[in-house]
Amino acid sequence: MEKEVVKLSFKNVFCSFYYESAFIKRDQLPEYKEWINYALKAIDDFSGLEKELYINLSLTSDREIKEINQESRGKDSITDVLSFPMEENIRKGEYDDFLPELDVGDILICKSLCEAQASEFKITYMEEFVHLFMHGFLHVWGYDHEISEDEEKLMNKLEEDLIKKISEIKNS
């Protein structure tokens, strides 16, 4: 099935959101846009860069994310979020600095696991969706909770800070 795309932006942060119409009904799309915009505002605040940032965000099926997880990580399982950075490590300044824009990377979120986790954590689907988006964003920015306990603590703290910022933006 062909994916549809919605282009969203806030200041210097641009997001292409890809989804299948079978996943999102027309009347649900405004809520996705609203929450993605909250996230883009938090990313703009977080980045501190004077560049245009481009992010690709995709909502995927179990089958699609399992195939990509197998191909890219050698793991034959469904996962909640996958991230593919376009730059070496933006966090450490290891990126092409000569261009006015920066392609941050691709983030894929598995819709069914997002739904299940929202129920498990007793939060709304959109809260879990934006949480997974921020988790993936930190990965494409250069953070990796799998490399050490200290890195995991740092990434968890940054995730919490971003989610708190999004909550403040939403409630303002």
C-alpha positions in Angstrom: 0.0 0.0 0.0 1.3 3.5 -0.9 2.1 5.8 2.0 0.6 9.3 2.2 2.7 12.2 3.4 2.0 15.3 5.4 4.6 18.1 5.6 4.8 20.0 8.9 7.2 22.6 10.3 8.0 24.9 13.1 10.6 27.6 12.6 13.6 25.7 11.3 12.4 22.2 12.0 10.7 20.4 9.1 9.0 17.0 9.3 7.6 14.7 6.6 5.1 12.4 8.3 4.4 9.2 6.3 1.5 7.0 7.0 -0.9 4.5 5.3 -4.5 5.7 5.1 -5.6 2.4 6.6 -3.9 3.4 9.8 -5.2 6.9 10.1 -8.7 8.1 9.3 -9.1 11.6 7.8 -10.7 12.8 11.1 -7.7 11.6 13.1 -5.1 13.4 11.0 -5.5 16.8 12.7 -4.6 15.3 16.1 -1.5 13.7 14.6 -0.5 17.1 13.1 -1.2 18.8 16.4 1.0 16.5 18.4 3.8 16.4 15.8 3.8 20.2 15.9 4.2 20.1 19.7 7.2 17.8 19.2 8.7 20.0 16.5 8.6 23.0 18.9 10.4 21.0 21.5 13.0 19.8 19.0 13.5 23.4 17.9 14.1 24.4 21.5 16.4 21.4 22.1 18.6 21.6 19.0 20.2 25.0 19.5 21.3 24.9 15.9 20.8 27.8 13.4 20.1 25.3 10.6 17.1 24.0 9.0 16.5 20.5 10.3 14.7 17.8 8.3 13.2 14.7 9.9 11.3 11.9 8.3 8.7 10.2 10.5 6.8 7.1 9.5 4.0 5.2 11.1 4.5 1.5 10.2 2.8 -1.9 10.3 4.1 -4.9 12.3 5.2 -6.5 9.1 7.1 -3.5 7.8 9.0 -2.7 11.0 9.8 -6.4 11.5 11.3 -6.6 8.0 13.3 -3.4 8.5 14.5 -4.5 12.0 15.7 -7.8 10.4 17.4 -6.1 7.5 19.1 -3.3 9.5 19.7 -4.9 12.9 19.6 -8.6 12.3 16.7 -8.9 14.8 13.7 -11.0 13.6 11.1 -9.2 15.8 8.7 -6.3 15.9 10.0 -3.2 17.7 8.3 0.0 18.8 10.6 2.5 17.2 13.6 2.4 14.7 15.9 5.3 14.0 18.3 5.9 11.2 20.5 8.9 11.6 21.8 10.6 8.4 24.8 12.2 10.2 27.6 10.6 12.2 26.7 12.2 15.5 24.9 15.6 15.6 25.2 15.7 19.4 29.0 15.7 19.2 29.1 18.1 16.2 30.0 15.4 13.7 27.8 16.5 10.8 28.2 18.4 7.5 28.4 22.0 8.8 28.8 23.7 5.4 25.1 23.5 4.4 22.3 25.6 5.8 20.2 22.5 6.3 20.7 19.3 8.1 18.9 16.0 7.3 18.6 14.5 10.7 17.3 11.1 9.8 14.4 8.7 9.7 12.2 7.6 12.6 9.8 4.7 12.2 7.1 4.0 14.8 5.1 0.7 14.9 1.4 1.6 15.3 0.3 -1.6 17.0 3.1 -1.5 19.6 2.4 2.2 20.2 -1.2 1.3 20.9 -0.3 -1.6 23.2 2.3 0.4 25.1 -0.1 3.3 25.6 -2.6 0.9 27.2 0.1 -0.7 29.3 1.5 2.6 30.6 -2.0 4.0 31.0 -1.5 7.0 28.8 -3.1 8.1 25.6 -2.1 6.8 22.3 -0.9 10.2 21.2 1.2 10.6 24.3 3.0 7.3 23.6 3.3 8.2 19.9 5.1 11.5 20.7 7.2 9.7 23.4 8.4 7.2 20.8 9.0 10.1 18.4 11.2 11.8 21.0 13.0 8.5 21.7 13.8 8.1 18.0 14.8 11.7 17.7 17.4 11.4 20.5 18.8 8.3 18.6 19.2 10.2 15.3 20.7 13.1 17.3 23.5 10.8 18.5 22.3 9.3 21.8 22.2 5.5 22.4 20.9 4.0 25.6 22.4 0.6 24.6 26.0 1.6 24.9 26.3 2.2 28.7 24.3 2.7 31.9 25.4 6.3 32.0 24.3 6.9 28.5 20.9 5.2 29.3 20.4 7.5 32.3 21.3 10.6 30.2 19.0 9.6 27.4 16.1 8.8 29.8 16.6 12.3 31.4 16.6 14.0 28.0 13.5 12.1 27.0 11.7 13.1 30.2 12.8 16.8 29.6 11.4 16.7 26.0 8.2 15.1 27.1 7.8 17.7 29.9 8.5 20.5 27.3 5.9 19.0 25.0 3.4 18.9 27.8 4.1 22.6 28.6 3.7 23.5 25.0 0.4 21.6 24.8 -1.0 23.2 27.9 0.1 26.8 27.1 
